[in-house]
Amino acid sequence: MTDFLEYLDGLANSASVEELWNLHTARMASYGFDRLIFGYTRYRTERSLGDPQDWVVLTNQSPEYMKVFIDDGMYFHAPMVRWAMENSGACSWSWIRGAAERGELNDKELEALAFNQKMGVTAGYTISFHSMSARTKGAIALTAPSGTSQDDVDAIWDEHGREIHLAANVAYLKLLTLPNTHARQLTKRQREVLEWVGDGKTTQDIAQIMGLTPATVEKHLRLARESLDVDTTAQAVLKASFYNQMFVLDF
């Protein structure tokens, strides 16, 4: 228990996404899960998870796997992604076997299942985190080593599932507070002008505060909008906030 508490303390005090992710992957490996994919979006709709460029995705899966699963859009047809979109909590991948036996998987989902089998992604658990709004969804897939049976994974979960689920929730909540260094990045000036806009300042106010001309302030705002791929400054403030890139001390 002391070791587990020290691990949770390390998560809670992680200063970066990289530090937290290294801690979490190592801990999950100690339980028997050597490959993880964490995904989070704030742009979910009924038919989409939003622009992949706006997601937070962390993984130690192989580049070959991620190329097909994420870049080529295989995730959209993955049965456990569907489960995660529709549910919260933890689910054994035995759910997939049951769904297949009941004829509940369509051709695309069976194709995704075959790809996972080819890549040795056959046994594991998925945790879908509770969403605070209809637009957000976060989940993590825990994959056991190739050759591990789902029965073996379920036995691991019976013994350690409560710890694993708690650890995943703590990691998830902490990740939501850390600057997303994998997202589109803003320069220091771009962040600064957006912060002043977020404080309700006008272009003239910001120019006076920062010792710049209004035209220079407008330039920084335009570049910030372009960096974040949005049309308005209000959207830029919102997206920078989502990325935890505003009002931060060090990153």
C-alpha positions in Angstrom: 0.0 0.0 0.0 2.9 2.4 0.8 4.3 1.8 -2.7 0.9 2.6 -4.2 0.5 5.8 -2.2 4.0 6.9 -3.3 3.0 6.3 -6.9 -0.2 8.3 -6.5 1.8 11.1 -4.9 4.2 11.1 -7.8 1.2 11.4 -10.2 -0.3 14.2 -8.2 3.0 16.1 -8.2 4.0 15.5 -11.8 5.3 18.7 -13.4 4.8 17.6 -17.0 2.8 15.3 -19.2 5.9 13.4 -20.0 6.8 12.8 -16.3 3.2 11.6 -15.5 3.1 9.4 -18.6 6.4 7.7 -17.7 5.2 7.0 -14.2 1.9 5.7 -15.3 3.2 3.4 -18.1 5.8 1.9 -15.7 3.1 1.3 -13.1 0.7 -0.3 -15.5 3.5 -2.5 -16.8 4.0 -3.8 -13.3 0.4 -5.1 -13.4 1.0 -6.8 -16.8 -0.1 -4.1 -19.3 2.8 -3.2 -21.5 1.0 -1.0 -24.1 -1.3 1.9 -23.4 -3.3 4.4 -25.5 -4.8 7.4 -23.7 -7.1 9.7 -25.7 -9.0 12.8 -24.8 -11.2 15.2 -26.8 -13.2 18.3 -26.0 -14.8 18.4 -29.5 -17.0 15.3 -29.5 -20.2 15.2 -31.4 -22.7 12.4 -32.0 -20.8 11.2 -35.1 -17.2 12.3 -34.5 -14.5 12.8 -31.9 -13.5 16.0 -33.6 -10.3 17.0 -35.5 -7.5 14.5 -34.5 -5.1 17.5 -34.4 -7.1 18.7 -31.4 -7.0 15.5 -29.4 -4.6 14.6 -26.6 -3.2 11.2 -27.5 -0.5 9.5 -25.4 0.8 6.0 -26.2 3.6 3.6 -26.1 2.2 1.5 -28.9 4.4 1.0 -31.9 4.4 3.7 -34.7 3.3 1.0 -37.1 0.2 0.3 -35.0 -0.6 4.0 -34.5 -0.2 4.7 -38.2 -3.1 2.5 -39.0 -5.2 2.9 -35.8 -5.1 6.7 -35.6 -3.7 8.2 -38.8 -5.7 5.9 -41.1 -8.8 6.2 -39.0 -9.1 2.6 -37.8 -10.1 3.8 -34.3 -13.4 5.0 -35.7 -14.4 1.4 -36.2 -12.8 -0.2 -33.1 -15.4 -2.0 -30.9 -13.9 -0.8 -27.6 -13.9 2.8 -28.8 -17.6 2.5 -29.5 -18.0 1.0 -26.0 -16.0 3.9 -24.5 -18.1 6.5 -26.3 -21.3 5.0 -25.0 -20.2 4.1 -21.4 -18.2 5.1 -18.4 -16.2 2.7 -16.2 -14.0 -0.3 -16.9 -14.7 -3.0 -19.4 -12.9 -6.3 -20.1 -12.2 -7.0 -23.7 -14.2 -10.2 -23.3 -17.0 -7.8 -24.3 -15.7 -7.9 -27.8 -15.8 -11.7 -28.0 -19.4 -11.7 -26.7 -20.4 -9.0 -29.2 -18.8 -10.9 -32.1 -20.5 -14.2 -31.0 -23.9 -12.4 -30.9 -23.3 -10.9 -34.4 -23.3 -7.4 -33.0 -20.2 -6.2 -34.9 -20.4 -4.8 -38.4 -17.9 -5.5 -41.2 -15.7 -2.5 -40.3 -15.6 -3.4 -36.7 -14.6 -7.0 -37.6 -11.9 -5.5 -39.8 -10.6 -3.5 -36.8 -10.7 -6.6 -34.7 -8.7 -8.5 -37.3 -6.1 -5.7 -37.4 -5.7 -5.8 -33.6 -5.3 -9.6 -33.7 -2.6 -9.2 -36.3 -0.8 -6.6 -34.2 -1.0 -8.7 -31.0 -3.6 -6.4 -29.4 -6.0 -9.1 -28.2 -6.3 -9.0 -24.4 -6.8 -6.1 -22.1 -9.2 -3.6 -20.5 -10.6 -0.3 -21.5 -11.4 2.5 -19.0 -13.8 5.2 -20.1 -13.7 8.3 -17.8 -16.8 10.1 -16.6 -17.5 13.1 -18.8 -18.6 16.5 -17.4 -20.1 17.6 -20.7 -21.5 16.2 -23.9 -18.5 17.5 -25.8 -15.7 15.7 -23.8 -14.6 12.1 -23.6 -11.5 10.5 -22.3 -10.5 6.9 -22.2 -7.5 4.6 -21.9 -6.8 1.2 -23.4 -4.6 -1.2 -21.4 -3.1 -3.9 -23.6 -1.5 -7.1 -22.2 1.6 -8.6 -23.8 1.0 -10.6 -27.0 0.1 -14.2 -26.2 -1.7 -13.3 -23.0 -5.2 -14.7 -22.7 -8.2 -12.6 -21.8 -8.8 -15.0 -18.9 -5.3 -14.2 -17.5 -6.1 -10.4 -17.9 -9.4 -10.9 -16.1 -7.6 -12.6 -13.3 -5.2 -9.7 -13.0 -8.2 -7.3 -12.9 -9.9 -9.4 -10.2 -6.8 -8.9 -8.0 -5.7 -5.4 -8.9 -8.6 -3.8 -10.8 -9.6 -1.4 -8.1 -6.0 -0.1 -7.8 -5.6 0.2 -11.6 -8.9 2.0 -12.0 -8.1 4.4 -9.2 -4.6 5.0 -10.7 -6.1 5.7 -14.1 -8.6 8.2 -12.7 -5.9 10.1 -10.8 -3.7 10.2 -13.9 -6.6 11.4 -16.0 -7.6 14.2 -13.6 -3.9 15.3 -13.3 -3.4 15.3 -17.1 -6.3 17.7 -17.5 -4.4 20.3 -15.5 -1.0 20.0 -17.3 0.0 22.0 -20.4 -0.5 19.9 -23.5 3.0 20.1 -25.1 1.8 17.9 -28.0 -0.8 20.4 -29.1 -0.3 23.3 -31.4 2.0 25.6 -29.6 1.8 29.4 -29.0 4.8 31.7 -28.6 5.2 33.6 -25.4 3.8 36.8 -27.0 0.8 35.0 -28.5 0.0 33.5 -25.1 0.4 36.9 -23.4 -1.9 38.8 -25.6 -4.5 36.0 -25.4 -4.3 36.1 -21.6 -5.0 39.8 -21.6 -8.0 39.3 -24.0 -9.2 36.6 -21.5 -9.0 39.2 -18.8 -11.3 41.5 -20.8 -8.7 43.9 -22.2 -9.1 45.6 -25.5 -6.5 45.8 -28.2 -5.7 49.4 -27.1 -5.5 48.3 -23.4 -3.1 45.4 -24.3 -0.9 47.7 -26.4 -0.5 50.1 -23.5 0.1 47.3 -21.0 2.7 45.5 -23.1 4.3 48.6 -24.6 3.4 47.6 -28.1 1.5 49.3 -30.9 -2.1 48.2 -31.5 -1.0 46.8 -34.9 1.6 44.6 -33.3 -1.0 43.3 -30.8 -3.3 42.5 -33.7 -0.5 40.7 -35.4 0.1 38.5 -32.4 -3.6 37.8 -32.1 -3.8 36.9 -35.8 -0.8 34.5 -35.5 -2.3 32.9 -32.4 -5.6 32.3 -34.3 -3.6 30.7 -37.2 -1.5 28.6 -34.8 -4.7 27.3 -33.1 -6.5 26.9 -36.4 -9.5 29.0 -35.4 -11.4 32.0 -37.0 -11.9 34.3 -34.0 -9.9 35.5 -31.0 -12.6 34.2 -28.7 -12.2 30.8 -30.1 -8.4 31.1 -29.7 -8.8 32.0 -26.0 -11.1 29.0 -25.5 -8.8 26.5 -27.3 -5.6 27.8 -25.6 -7.5 27.3 -22.3 -8.4 23.8 -23.3 -4.7 23.1 -24.0 -3.7 24.6 -20.6 -1.4 27.0 -22.4 -2.7 30.2 -20.7 -1.9 31.5 -17.2 0.8 28.9 -16.6 4.0 29.6 -14.7 6.6 27.3 -16.4 6.5 25.2 -19.5 
